[in-house]
Amino acid sequence: MMTIWQSLDNNENKATQIVAQIRALITEQQLQAGDKLPPQRQLAEHLGVTVGTITRAYAQAEKQGLIESKTGSGSYVKAAINYQQQWGSLKSSQQHIGLWQNSAFTQARAAHLVPLLQNYAQAGEQLDQLFDNDYSQSLLSQREQVCAWLNQGQQIFNPEQLFFSYGAQHGLNLSLIALQLVGERILCEELCYPGLITLSKQLNIELKGLSLDQHGICPDSLLRQIEKYRPRAIYLTPTLQNPTTAIMPEARRQQIIDICRQHQVIIIEDDVCGLLPDQRPPTMVEMAPQQVIYLNSFSKGAFKGLRFAYLHAPAHLQTAFNSAIRGSSWNISPLLVDLAVQWIQAGYADQALVEQRRLIGQRAQLLHHHLAGLDYDYQDGGLHCWLRLPASWRCAQFVNAAREQGVEVASAEHFVVDNQASPNAVRLSLGQADSNLQLDQALSIVAKLLKNSPPASPQLF
């Protein structure tokens, strides 16, 4: 038993080295759950250290969950936590194939995440210092790392103007609070992200819709609504608009910026899908950093489920955003932010985005195959398509028929603002299905429904 213990390096902390050996021996299965560790005096003599060093090492190993001490008996290797038993089944029991939620594809993250989490075991007191940081804007070094990743050699994002949030929805909430829009009116696309609609109801904000064409919002509609309502902000998704899929060309973006600048209207640019297309116009924040609040997150590719988002605000709104974060959550978890930074530094964020684009390409092929000949919009790099229904189908009727066939789709009514009429269309999302095979099955059902007439309504006599 003693032969598995290696000699120690005199130039490093010996207690820390012993803990690392315990971890390695467990990983290599030379120590098994329930094995008794050597008595402290015996191991101290074998390694040529004091009993106090072994005591500290065993205490650290116990804190890290590697071993457990039993009074009067000794120290034993602790059994690994059975997460299946502790968490239960995390898989949904839903029998339908979901095409309604605009989510990214699920990718394996554990293999990369576990080593990053294990690194914290070596952080010591630095970890305490990280937890003690409670600044609303997070550490400058963390913001610098995220900006370096976003800028890619350019000078677009400034660390002093960068903020973090718990996902894009929280970031949007912070933006509305920071702009003091509670009880006010803002402009948005006439078909809009449902999360904004939900927030506007909660915050008593009135949404006024802007007309859309194939390039996004129409400048003349924007100008009319600004002159009529005098809003202080507009919310837009210029790249892969949700739900219509439109990507606003650079010239149109400049028109929108010029109108908003002339009338002192702040633009909230939601760019959550902006990193997915291989090619895209410049962001609005690149074109007008002092006119735009930029919002993005990890959710659509870099790390699904981490709930990490980032905002870049004009310099004059820095104090307002600090106050909004304080009022919302006091600060953003320093550990969450640090983990996101490590994910970026290790190259995993970029790798995940590359893989996301590859999967999107595969599923887009399935989409084009099944919907050939139907009236739909899709943009390369997108996670969803906008499907206009034949005149024979009504939207609610089609949604119900698809559900009866085991497929969930998103009705156009979920995206309508300002009490406008709902288009006869649905949004189909490519990322929610568990596999390409499942998506293939769902799209096949959708296509067959659309190529046949809906069931006749029962006659009343």
C-alpha positions as a Markdown table, in Angstrom:
| # | Residue | x | y | z |
|---|---|---|---|---|
| 1 | Met | 0.0 | 0.0 | 0.0 |
| 2 | Met | 2.8 | 2.4 | 0.8 |
| 3 | Thr | 4.6 | 1.9 | -2.5 |
| 4 | Ile | 1.9 | 3.8 | -4.4 |
| 5 | Trp | 2.9 | 7.1 | -2.6 |
| 6 | Gln | 5.5 | 9.1 | -4.5 |
| 7 | Ser | 8.3 | 11.3 | -3.0 |
| 8 | Leu | 7.6 | 15.0 | -2.7 |
| 9 | Asp | 9.2 | 18.1 | -4.3 |
| 10 | Asn | 10.8 | 20.3 | -1.7 |
| 11 | Asn | 10.1 | 23.4 | -3.8 |
| 12 | Glu | 6.3 | 23.2 | -3.6 |
| 13 | Asn | 3.7 | 23.0 | -0.8 |
| 14 | Lys | 3.9 | 19.5 | 0.4 |
| 15 | Ala | 0.3 | 19.2 | 1.8 |
| 16 | Thr | -1.0 | 20.3 | -1.6 |
| 17 | Gln | 1.2 | 17.7 | -3.4 |
| 18 | Ile | -0.2 | 15.0 | -1.1 |
| 19 | Val | -3.8 | 16.0 | -2.0 |
| 20 | Ala | -2.9 | 15.9 | -5.7 |
| 21 | Gln | -1.5 | 12.4 | -5.2 |
| 22 | Ile | -4.7 | 11.3 | -3.5 |
| 23 | Arg | -6.8 | 12.7 | -6.3 |
| 24 | Ala | -4.5 | 11.0 | -8.9 |
| 25 | Leu | -4.6 | 7.7 | -7.1 |
| 26 | Ile | -8.4 | 7.8 | -7.0 |
| 27 | Thr | -8.6 | 8.7 | -10.7 |
| 28 | Glu | -6.2 | 5.9 | -11.6 |
| 29 | Gln | -8.3 | 3.5 | -9.4 |
| 30 | Gln | -5.3 | 2.6 | -7.3 |
| 31 | Leu | -7.4 | 3.9 | -4.4 |
| 32 | Gln | -11.0 | 2.7 | -4.4 |
| 33 | Ala | -14.1 | 4.0 | -2.6 |
| 34 | Gly | -13.9 | 2.7 | 1.0 |
| 35 | Asp | -10.1 | 2.1 | 1.0 |
| 36 | Lys | -8.5 | 3.2 | 4.2 |
| 37 | Leu | -5.7 | 5.7 | 3.9 |
| 38 | Pro | -2.4 | 5.1 | 5.9 |
| 39 | Pro | -2.3 | 6.4 | 9.4 |
| 40 | Gln | -1.0 | 9.9 | 9.5 |
| 41 | Arg | 2.2 | 9.1 | 11.4 |
| 42 | Gln | 3.0 | 6.1 | 9.1 |
| 43 | Leu | 2.6 | 8.2 | 5.9 |
| 44 | Ala | 4.6 | 11.0 | 7.4 |
| 45 | Glu | 7.5 | 8.7 | 8.1 |
| 46 | His | 7.2 | 7.2 | 4.5 |
| 47 | Leu | 7.2 | 10.6 | 2.9 |
| 48 | Gly | 9.7 | 12.3 | 5.2 |
| 49 | Val | 7.4 | 15.1 | 6.4 |
| 50 | Thr | 5.8 | 16.1 | 9.7 |
| 51 | Val | 2.6 | 14.6 | 11.0 |
| 52 | Gly | 1.2 | 18.1 | 10.9 |
| 53 | Thr | 1.7 | 18.2 | 7.1 |
| 54 | Ile | -0.3 | 15.0 | 6.7 |
| 55 | Thr | -3.0 | 16.3 | 9.0 |
| 56 | Arg | -3.3 | 19.4 | 6.8 |
| 57 | Ala | -3.3 | 17.3 | 3.6 |
| 58 | Tyr | -6.0 | 15.0 | 4.9 |
| 59 | Ala | -8.1 | 18.0 | 6.0 |
| 60 | Gln | -7.8 | 19.6 | 2.5 |
| 61 | Ala | -8.7 | 16.3 | 0.8 |
| 62 | Glu | -11.8 | 16.0 | 3.0 |
| 63 | Lys | -12.9 | 19.5 | 2.1 |
| 64 | Gln | -12.5 | 18.7 | -1.5 |
| 65 | Gly | -14.8 | 15.6 | -1.1 |
| 66 | Leu | -12.0 | 13.1 | -1.8 |
| 67 | Ile | -11.9 | 11.4 | 1.6 |
| 68 | Glu | -13.9 | 11.2 | 4.8 |
| 69 | Ser | -12.7 | 10.8 | 8.4 |
| 70 | Lys | -14.3 | 8.5 | 10.8 |
| 71 | Thr | -13.7 | 9.2 | 14.5 |
| 72 | Gly | -11.5 | 6.5 | 16.1 |
| 73 | Ser | -11.2 | 4.6 | 12.8 |
| 74 | Gly | -9.2 | 6.7 | 10.4 |
| 75 | Ser | -9.6 | 8.3 | 6.9 |
| 76 | Tyr | -11.2 | 6.5 | 4.0 |
| 77 | Val | -11.7 | 7.2 | 0.3 |
| 78 | Lys | -15.1 | 8.7 | -0.2 |
| 79 | Ala | -17.5 | 7.1 | -2.6 |
| 80 | Ala | -18.2 | 9.2 | -5.7 |
| 81 | Ile | -21.6 | 11.0 | -5.7 |
| 82 | Asn | -24.2 | 9.2 | -7.7 |
| 83 | Tyr | -25.6 | 12.1 | -9.6 |
| 84 | Gln | -28.2 | 9.9 | -11.3 |
| 85 | Gln | -29.6 | 9.1 | -7.9 |
| 86 | Gln | -29.1 | 12.6 | -6.5 |
| 87 | Trp | -30.6 | 14.5 | -9.5 |
| 88 | Gly | -33.0 | 11.8 | -10.8 |
| 89 | Ser | -33.7 | 11.7 | -14.5 |
| 90 | Leu | -33.1 | 15.0 | -16.1 |
| 91 | Lys | -34.6 | 13.9 | -19.4 |
| 92 | Ser | -38.1 | 15.2 | -20.2 |
| 93 | Ser | -40.9 | 12.7 | -20.5 |
| 94 | Gln | -42.4 | 14.8 | -23.3 |
| 95 | Gln | -43.4 | 12.5 | -26.1 |
| 96 | His | -43.7 | 15.2 | -28.8 |
| 97 | Ile | -40.9 | 16.4 | -31.0 |
| 98 | Gly | -40.3 | 20.0 | -30.2 |
| 99 | Leu | -39.9 | 22.5 | -33.1 |
| 100 | Trp | -41.3 | 25.4 | -31.1 |
| 101 | Gln | -38.3 | 26.5 | -28.9 |
| 102 | Asn | -35.6 | 28.4 | -30.6 |
| 103 | Ser | -32.7 | 26.7 | -28.8 |
| 104 | Ala | -29.2 | 25.7 | -29.9 |
| 105 | Phe | -28.1 | 22.2 | -30.5 |
| 106 | Thr | -27.0 | 20.2 | -27.5 |
| 107 | Gln | -23.3 | 19.5 | -27.5 |
| 108 | Ala | -21.2 | 17.5 | -25.1 |
| 109 | Arg | -19.7 | 19.9 | -22.6 |
| 110 | Ala | -18.8 | 17.7 | -19.6 |
| 111 | Ala | -15.4 | 16.5 | -21.0 |
| 112 | His | -14.2 | 20.1 | -21.2 |
| 113 | Leu | -16.0 | 21.4 | -18.2 |
| 114 | Val | -14.8 | 18.9 | -15.6 |
| 115 | Pro | -11.0 | 19.8 | -15.9 |
| 116 | Leu | -11.9 | 23.5 | -15.6 |
| 117 | Leu | -13.8 | 22.8 | -12.4 |
| 118 | Gln | -11.0 | 20.7 | -11.1 |
| 119 | Asn | -8.6 | 23.6 | -11.5 |
| 120 | Tyr | -10.5 | 25.4 | -8.7 |
| 121 | Ala | -9.2 | 22.7 | -6.3 |
| 122 | Gln | -5.7 | 24.3 | -6.7 |
| 123 | Ala | -6.9 | 27.9 | -6.3 |
| 124 | Gly | -6.6 | 28.0 | -2.5 |
| 125 | Glu | -7.2 | 31.4 | -1.0 |
| 126 | Gln | -7.5 | 33.0 | -4.4 |
| 127 | Leu | -10.8 | 31.3 | -4.7 |
| 128 | Asp | -12.0 | 33.0 | -1.5 |
| 129 | Gln | -10.9 | 36.3 | -3.0 |
| 130 | Leu | -12.8 | 35.6 | -6.1 |
| 131 | Phe | -16.0 | 34.9 | -4.1 |
| 132 | Asp | -15.5 | 38.1 | -2.1 |
| 133 | Asn | -15.6 | 40.3 | -5.2 |
| 134 | Asp | -19.1 | 41.8 | -5.2 |
| 135 | Tyr | -18.7 | 44.6 | -7.8 |
| 136 | Ser | -21.8 | 45.0 | -10.0 |
| 137 | Gln | -19.6 | 45.3 | -13.1 |
| 138 | Ser | -17.4 | 42.3 | -12.4 |
| 139 | Leu | -13.6 | 42.3 | -12.4 |
| 140 | Leu | -11.8 | 44.4 | -15.0 |
| 141 | Ser | -9.6 | 41.5 | -15.9 |
| 142 | Gln | -12.6 | 39.4 | -16.7 |
| 143 | Arg | -14.1 | 42.1 | -18.9 |
| 144 | Glu | -10.8 | 42.5 | -20.7 |
| 145 | Gln | -10.7 | 38.8 | -21.5 |
| 146 | Val | -14.2 | 38.8 | -22.9 |
| 147 | Cys | -13.6 | 42.0 | -24.9 |
| 148 | Ala | -10.4 | 40.5 | -26.4 |
| 149 | Trp | -12.4 | 37.5 | -27.6 |
| 150 | Leu | -15.2 | 39.7 | -29.0 |
| 151 | Asn | -12.9 | 42.2 | -30.7 |
| 152 | Gln | -10.7 | 39.7 | -32.6 |
| 153 | Gly | -8.0 | 42.4 | -33.0 |
| 154 | Gln | -10.5 | 45.3 | -33.6 |
| 155 | Gln | -11.4 | 48.0 | -31.1 |
| 156 | Ile | -15.2 | 47.7 | -30.9 |
| 157 | Phe | -15.9 | 46.6 | -27.3 |
| 158 | Asn | -14.5 | 48.6 | -24.4 |
| 159 | Pro | -14.0 | 46.7 | -21.0 |
| 160 | Glu | -15.2 | 49.8 | -19.2 |
| 161 | Gln | -18.6 | 49.6 | -21.0 |
| 162 | Leu | -19.0 | 45.8 | -20.7 |
| 163 | Phe | -21.5 | 44.2 | -18.3 |
| 164 | Phe | -22.5 | 40.6 | -17.6 |
| 165 | Ser | -25.9 | 39.0 | -16.9 |
| 166 | Tyr | -27.6 | 35.7 | -16.3 |
| 167 | Gly | -28.6 | 35.0 | -19.9 |
| 168 | Ala | -29.9 | 37.3 | -22.6 |
| 169 | Gln | -33.4 | 37.6 | -21.0 |
| 170 | His | -31.9 | 39.0 | -17.8 |
| 171 | Gly | -29.7 | 41.3 | -20.0 |
| 172 | Leu | -32.8 | 42.6 | -21.8 |
| 173 | Asn | -34.4 | 43.2 | -18.4 |
| 174 | Leu | -31.4 | 45.2 | -17.2 |
| 175 | Ser | -31.5 | 47.3 | -20.4 |
| 176 | Leu | -35.1 | 48.2 | -19.9 |
| 177 | Ile | -34.5 | 49.1 | -16.2 |
| 178 | Ala | -31.3 | 51.0 | -16.9 |
| 179 | Leu | -33.1 | 53.1 | -19.5 |
| 180 | Gln | -35.9 | 53.8 | -17.0 |
| 181 | Leu | -38.6 | 52.4 | -19.4 |
| 182 | Val | -41.0 | 51.0 | -16.8 |
| 183 | Gly | -44.4 | 52.3 | -17.6 |
| 184 | Glu | -43.1 | 53.9 | -20.9 |
| 185 | Arg | -43.4 | 53.0 | -24.5 |
| 186 | Ile | -40.7 | 51.5 | -26.8 |
| 187 | Leu | -40.6 | 50.5 | -30.5 |
| 188 | Cys | -39.9 | 47.0 | -31.8 |
| 189 | Glu | -40.5 | 44.8 | -34.8 |
| 190 | Glu | -44.2 | 44.1 | -35.4 |
| 191 | Leu | -43.3 | 40.4 | -35.2 |
| 192 | Cys | -41.0 | 40.2 | -32.2 |
| 193 | Tyr | -39.1 | 38.0 | -29.7 |
| 194 | Pro | -41.7 | 36.7 | -27.2 |
| 195 | Gly | -39.3 | 37.3 | -24.3 |
| 196 | Leu | -39.7 | 41.1 | -24.9 |
| 197 | Ile | -43.5 | 40.7 | -25.0 |
| 198 | Thr | -43.4 | 38.9 | -21.6 |
| 199 | Leu | -41.1 | 41.5 | -20.0 |
| 200 | Ser | -43.1 | 44.4 | -21.3 |
| 201 | Lys | -46.2 | 43.1 | -19.6 |
| 202 | Gln | -44.3 | 42.6 | -16.3 |
| 203 | Leu | -42.9 | 46.1 | -16.5 |
| 204 | Asn | -46.0 | 47.8 | -17.8 |
| 205 | Ile | -44.2 | 48.8 | -21.0 |
| 206 | Glu | -46.2 | 49.5 | -24.2 |
| 207 | Leu | -44.8 | 48.0 | -27.4 |
| 208 | Lys | -45.4 | 49.7 | -30.7 |
| 209 | Gly | -44.6 | 47.6 | -33.7 |
| 210 | Leu | -42.7 | 48.6 | -36.8 |
| 211 | Ser | -43.4 | 47.3 | -40.3 |
| 212 | Leu | -41.1 | 44.6 | -41.7 |
| 213 | Asp | -39.9 | 43.7 | -45.1 |
| 214 | Gln | -37.4 | 41.1 | -46.3 |
| 215 | His | -34.6 | 43.2 | -44.8 |
| 216 | Gly | -36.0 | 43.9 | -41.4 |
| 217 | Ile | -37.8 | 47.1 | -40.1 |
| 218 | Cys | -38.7 | 49.7 | -42.7 |
| 219 | Pro | -37.1 | 53.1 | -42.2 |
| 220 | Asp | -40.3 | 55.0 | -43.1 |
| 221 | Ser | -42.3 | 53.1 | -40.5 |
| 222 | Leu | -39.6 | 53.9 | -37.9 |
| 223 | Leu | -39.7 | 57.6 | -38.7 |
| 224 | Arg | -43.5 | 57.7 | -38.6 |
| 225 | Gln | -43.6 | 55.9 | -35.2 |
| 226 | Ile | -40.9 | 58.1 | -33.7 |
| 227 | Glu | -42.7 | 61.3 | -34.8 |
| 228 | Lys | -46.0 | 59.9 | -33.4 |
| 229 | Tyr | -44.9 | 58.4 | -30.1 |
| 230 | Arg | -41.5 | 60.1 | -29.2 |
| 231 | Pro | -40.0 | 56.9 | -27.7 |
| 232 | Arg | -36.6 | 56.8 | -26.0 |
| 233 | Ala | -35.6 | 53.3 | -27.2 |
| 234 | Ile | -36.1 | 50.7 | -29.9 |
| 235 | Tyr | -35.5 | 47.0 | -29.6 |
| 236 | Leu | -34.2 | 45.2 | -32.7 |
| 237 | Thr | -32.8 | 41.8 | -33.8 |
| 238 | Pro | -30.9 | 42.9 | -37.0 |
| 239 | Thr | -29.3 | 39.5 | -37.6 |
| 240 | Leu | -31.5 | 36.4 | -38.0 |
| 241 | Gln | -34.6 | 38.3 | -36.8 |
| 242 | Asn | -36.9 | 36.3 | -34.6 |
| 243 | Pro | -39.2 | 35.0 | -36.1 |
| 244 | Thr | -38.9 | 36.2 | -39.8 |
| 245 | Thr | -35.2 | 35.2 | -40.2 |
| 246 | Ala | -34.3 | 38.5 | -41.9 |
| 247 | Ile | -30.7 | 39.8 | -41.9 |
| 248 | Met | -30.6 | 43.6 | -42.2 |
| 249 | Pro | -28.1 | 44.8 | -44.8 |
| 250 | Glu | -25.5 | 47.3 | -43.8 |
| 251 | Ala | -27.1 | 50.2 | -45.7 |
| 252 | Arg | -30.4 | 49.6 | -44.0 |
| 253 | Arg | -28.7 | 49.5 | -40.6 |
| 254 | Gln | -27.1 | 52.8 | -41.3 |
| 255 | Gln | -30.5 | 54.3 | -42.2 |
| 256 | Ile | -31.9 | 53.1 | -38.9 |
| 257 | Ile | -29.0 | 54.4 | -36.9 |
| 258 | Asp | -29.1 | 57.8 | -38.6 |
| 259 | Ile | -32.9 | 58.2 | -37.8 |
| 260 | Cys | -32.4 | 57.1 | -34.2 |
| 261 | Arg | -29.4 | 59.4 | -33.7 |
| 262 | Gln | -31.3 | 62.3 | -35.2 |
| 263 | His | -34.2 | 61.7 | -32.7 |
| 264 | Gln | -32.0 | 60.6 | -29.8 |
| 265 | Val | -33.4 | 57.1 | -29.6 |
| 266 | Ile | -31.3 | 54.4 | -28.1 |
| 267 | Ile | -31.1 | 51.1 | -30.0 |
| 268 | Ile | -31.1 | 47.8 | -28.1 |
| 269 | Glu | -29.4 | 45.4 | -30.5 |
| 270 | Asp | -30.2 | 41.8 | -29.7 |
| 271 | Asp | -27.5 | 39.7 | -31.4 |
| 272 | Val | -27.9 | 36.3 | -29.8 |
| 273 | Cys | -27.7 | 34.5 | -33.1 |
| 274 | Gly | -25.2 | 37.0 | -34.7 |
| 275 | Leu | -22.1 | 34.7 | -34.2 |
| 276 | Leu | -23.7 | 31.8 | -36.2 |
| 277 | Pro | -23.7 | 33.0 | -39.9 |
| 278 | Asp | -20.3 | 32.6 | -41.7 |
| 279 | Gln | -20.8 | 36.1 | -43.1 |
| 280 | Arg | -22.9 | 38.9 | -41.8 |
| 281 | Pro | -23.0 | 42.7 | -41.9 |
| 282 | Pro | -21.3 | 44.7 | -39.2 |
| 283 | Thr | -23.2 | 44.9 | -35.9 |
| 284 | Met | -25.0 | 48.2 | -35.2 |
| 285 | Val | -22.8 | 48.6 | -32.1 |
| 286 | Glu | -19.7 | 48.6 | -34.4 |
| 287 | Met | -21.3 | 51.4 | -36.5 |
| 288 | Ala | -22.6 | 53.5 | -33.6 |
| 289 | Pro | -21.2 | 52.5 | -30.2 |
| 290 | Gln | -22.7 | 55.5 | -28.4 |
| 291 | Gln | -26.1 | 54.9 | -29.8 |
| 292 | Val | -26.4 | 51.2 | -29.2 |
| 293 | Ile | -26.9 | 48.8 | -26.3 |
| 294 | Tyr | -25.5 | 45.5 | -27.6 |
| 295 | Leu | -26.8 | 42.2 | -26.1 |
| 296 | Asn | -25.4 | 38.7 | -26.7 |
| 297 | Ser | -25.0 | 35.4 | -24.8 |
| 298 | Phe | -23.5 | 31.9 | -24.8 |
| 299 | Ser | -26.9 | 30.3 | -25.2 |
| 300 | Lys | -27.0 | 29.9 | -29.0 |
| 301 | Gly | -23.7 | 28.1 | -29.4 |
| 302 | Ala | -20.8 | 28.9 | -27.2 |
| 303 | Phe | -22.1 | 27.1 | -24.1 |
| 304 | Lys | -25.8 | 26.2 | -24.0 |
| 305 | Gly | -27.2 | 26.2 | -20.5 |
| 306 | Leu | -24.5 | 28.3 | -18.8 |
| 307 | Arg | -26.8 | 31.3 | -18.5 |
| 308 | Phe | -24.0 | 33.7 | -19.3 |
| 309 | Ala | -24.6 | 36.9 | -21.3 |
| 310 | Tyr | -22.8 | 40.1 | -22.0 |
| 311 | Leu | -23.9 | 43.7 | -22.7 |
| 312 | His | -22.0 | 46.6 | -24.1 |
| 313 | Ala | -23.6 | 50.0 | -23.2 |
| 314 | Pro | -22.8 | 53.5 | -24.2 |
| 315 | Ala | -20.5 | 55.2 | -21.8 |
| 316 | His | -23.1 | 57.6 | -20.5 |
| 317 | Leu | -25.2 | 54.7 | -19.3 |
| 318 | Gln | -22.5 | 53.0 | -17.2 |
| 319 | Thr | -23.9 | 54.3 | -13.9 |
| 320 | Ala | -27.4 | 53.3 | -14.9 |
| 321 | Phe | -26.4 | 49.7 | -15.7 |
| 322 | Asn | -24.5 | 49.4 | -12.4 |
| 323 | Ser | -27.6 | 50.5 | -10.6 |
| 324 | Ala | -29.8 | 48.1 | -12.6 |
| 325 | Ile | -27.6 | 45.2 | -11.7 |
| 326 | Arg | -27.5 | 46.2 | -8.0 |
| 327 | Gly | -31.3 | 46.3 | -8.0 |
| 328 | Ser | -31.7 | 43.1 | -9.8 |
| 329 | Ser | -29.2 | 40.6 | -8.4 |
| 330 | Trp | -26.6 | 42.8 | -6.6 |
| 331 | Asn | -23.8 | 41.3 | -8.8 |
| 332 | Ile | -23.3 | 38.5 | -11.3 |
| 333 | Ser | -21.7 | 35.4 | -9.7 |
| 334 | Pro | -17.9 | 35.9 | -10.0 |
| 335 | Leu | -17.5 | 32.1 | -10.3 |
| 336 | Leu | -19.9 | 32.0 | -13.3 |
| 337 | Val | -18.1 | 34.8 | -15.0 |
| 338 | Asp | -14.7 | 33.2 | -14.3 |
| 339 | Leu | -15.9 | 29.9 | -15.7 |
| 340 | Ala | -17.1 | 31.7 | -18.9 |
| 341 | Val | -13.7 | 33.4 | -19.2 |
| 342 | Gln | -11.9 | 30.1 | -18.8 |
| 343 | Trp | -14.2 | 28.5 | -21.4 |
| 344 | Ile | -13.1 | 31.3 | -23.8 |
| 345 | Gln | -9.4 | 31.2 | -23.0 |
| 346 | Ala | -9.3 | 27.4 | -23.5 |
| 347 | Gly | -10.7 | 27.8 | -27.0 |
| 348 | Tyr | -13.9 | 25.9 | -26.2 |
| 349 | Ala | -16.3 | 28.8 | -27.0 |
| 350 | Asp | -14.9 | 29.0 | -30.5 |
| 351 | Gln | -14.9 | 25.2 | -30.9 |
| 352 | Ala | -18.5 | 25.1 | -29.8 |
| 353 | Leu | -19.5 | 27.8 | -32.3 |
| 354 | Val | -17.7 | 25.9 | -35.2 |
| 355 | Glu | -19.6 | 22.7 | -34.2 |
| 356 | Gln | -22.8 | 24.6 | -34.0 |
| 357 | Arg | -22.4 | 25.9 | -37.5 |
| 358 | Arg | -21.6 | 22.4 | -38.8 |
| 359 | Leu | -24.8 | 21.0 | -37.2 |
| 360 | Ile | -26.9 | 23.9 | -38.5 |
| 361 | Gly | -25.6 | 23.0 | -42.0 |
| 362 | Gln | -26.8 | 19.4 | -41.7 |
| 363 | Arg | -30.2 | 20.3 | -40.4 |
| 364 | Ala | -30.7 | 23.1 | -42.9 |
| 365 | Gln | -30.3 | 20.4 | -45.6 |
| 366 | Leu | -33.1 | 18.4 | -44.0 |
| 367 | Leu | -35.3 | 21.6 | -43.9 |
| 368 | His | -34.8 | 22.3 | -47.6 |
| 369 | His | -35.4 | 18.7 | -48.5 |
| 370 | His | -38.8 | 18.4 | -46.7 |
| 371 | Leu | -40.1 | 22.0 | -47.3 |
| 372 | Ala | -39.2 | 22.1 | -51.0 |
| 373 | Gly | -42.0 | 23.8 | -52.9 |
| 374 | Leu | -43.5 | 25.4 | -49.7 |
| 375 | Asp | -43.5 | 29.1 | -48.8 |
| 376 | Tyr | -40.8 | 29.6 | -46.2 |
| 377 | Asp | -37.9 | 31.9 | -45.3 |
| 378 | Tyr | -34.5 | 30.6 | -44.0 |
| 379 | Gln | -31.1 | 32.2 | -43.8 |
| 380 | Asp | -27.8 | 30.3 | -43.7 |
| 381 | Gly | -26.6 | 29.9 | -40.1 |
| 382 | Gly | -30.1 | 30.3 | -38.7 |
| 383 | Leu | -31.7 | 28.1 | -36.0 |
| 384 | His | -35.2 | 28.6 | -37.3 |
| 385 | Cys | -37.4 | 29.1 | -40.3 |
| 386 | Trp | -40.5 | 31.1 | -40.9 |
| 387 | Leu | -43.2 | 29.0 | -42.7 |
| 388 | Arg | -46.2 | 30.7 | -44.3 |
| 389 | Leu | -49.1 | 28.3 | -44.4 |
| 390 | Pro | -51.3 | 27.5 | -47.5 |
| 391 | Ala | -54.7 | 29.3 | -47.6 |
| 392 | Ser | -56.4 | 26.0 | -46.9 |
| 393 | Trp | -54.9 | 25.9 | -43.4 |
| 394 | Arg | -55.4 | 28.3 | -40.6 |
| 395 | Cys | -52.6 | 28.8 | -38.1 |
| 396 | Ala | -54.4 | 27.5 | -35.0 |
| 397 | Gln | -55.8 | 24.6 | -37.0 |
| 398 | Phe | -52.3 | 23.6 | -38.3 |
| 399 | Val | -50.7 | 23.9 | -34.8 |
| 400 | Asn | -53.3 | 21.6 | -33.4 |
| 401 | Ala | -53.0 | 19.1 | -36.3 |
| 402 | Ala | -49.2 | 19.0 | -35.9 |
| 403 | Arg | -49.5 | 18.4 | -32.2 |
| 404 | Glu | -51.9 | 15.5 | -32.8 |
| 405 | Gln | -49.2 | 14.0 | -35.0 |
| 406 | Gly | -46.6 | 14.5 | -32.3 |
| 407 | Val | -44.9 | 17.7 | -33.4 |
| 408 | Glu | -44.9 | 21.0 | -31.5 |
| 409 | Val | -44.5 | 24.2 | -33.6 |
| 410 | Ala | -44.7 | 27.9 | -32.7 |
| 411 | Ser | -47.8 | 29.8 | -33.8 |
| 412 | Ala | -47.3 | 33.3 | -35.3 |
| 413 | Glu | -49.6 | 34.8 | -32.6 |
| 414 | His | -46.8 | 34.4 | -30.0 |
| 415 | Phe | -44.7 | 37.1 | -31.9 |
| 416 | Val | -47.4 | 39.7 | -32.6 |
| 417 | Val | -47.3 | 43.1 | -30.8 |
| 418 | Asp | -49.5 | 46.1 | -30.6 |
| 419 | Asn | -52.7 | 44.1 | -31.2 |
| 420 | Gln | -52.0 | 43.6 | -34.9 |
| 421 | Ala | -53.5 | 40.8 | -36.9 |
| 422 | Ser | -51.5 | 37.5 | -36.7 |
| 423 | Pro | -50.0 | 36.2 | -39.9 |
| 424 | Asn | -51.0 | 32.8 | -41.1 |
| 425 | Ala | -47.6 | 31.3 | -40.4 |
| 426 | Val | -45.5 | 29.3 | -37.9 |
| 427 | Arg | -41.9 | 29.2 | -36.8 |
| 428 | Leu | -40.0 | 26.0 | -37.0 |
| 429 | Ser | -36.9 | 25.6 | -34.9 |
| 430 | Leu | -34.0 | 23.3 | -35.9 |
| 431 | Gly | -32.2 | 23.0 | -32.6 |
| 432 | Gln | -34.7 | 21.6 | -30.2 |
| 433 | Ala | -35.0 | 18.1 | -31.7 |
| 434 | Asp | -32.6 | 15.7 | -30.0 |
| 435 | Ser | -31.1 | 14.4 | -33.2 |
| 436 | Asn | -31.0 | 14.8 | -37.0 |
| 437 | Leu | -33.2 | 11.7 | -37.2 |
| 438 | Gln | -35.8 | 13.2 | -34.9 |
| 439 | Leu | -35.8 | 16.4 | -36.9 |
| 440 | Asp | -36.2 | 14.4 | -40.1 |
| 441 | Gln | -39.3 | 12.7 | -38.7 |
| 442 | Ala | -40.8 | 16.0 | -37.5 |
| 443 | Leu | -40.3 | 17.8 | -40.8 |
| 444 | Ser | -41.7 | 14.9 | -42.7 |
| 445 | Ile | -44.9 | 15.1 | -40.6 |
| 446 | Val | -45.1 | 18.9 | -41.2 |
| 447 | Ala | -44.6 | 18.6 | -44.9 |
| 448 | Lys | -47.2 | 15.8 | -45.3 |
| 449 | Leu | -49.7 | 17.9 | -43.4 |
| 450 | Leu | -49.2 | 20.9 | -45.6 |
| 451 | Lys | -49.4 | 19.0 | -48.8 |
| 452 | Asn | -52.9 | 17.7 | -47.8 |
| 453 | Ser | -56.1 | 19.5 | -47.0 |
| 454 | Pro | -57.0 | 19.9 | -43.4 |
| 455 | Pro | -59.6 | 17.6 | -42.0 |
| 456 | Ala | -63.2 | 18.8 | -42.7 |
| 457 | Ser | -65.0 | 20.4 | -39.8 |
| 458 | Pro | -68.1 | 18.4 | -38.6 |
| 459 | Gln | -71.4 | 19.6 | -40.0 |
| 460 | Leu | -73.9 | 20.9 | -37.5 |
| 461 | Phe | -77.6 | 20.1 | -38.2 |
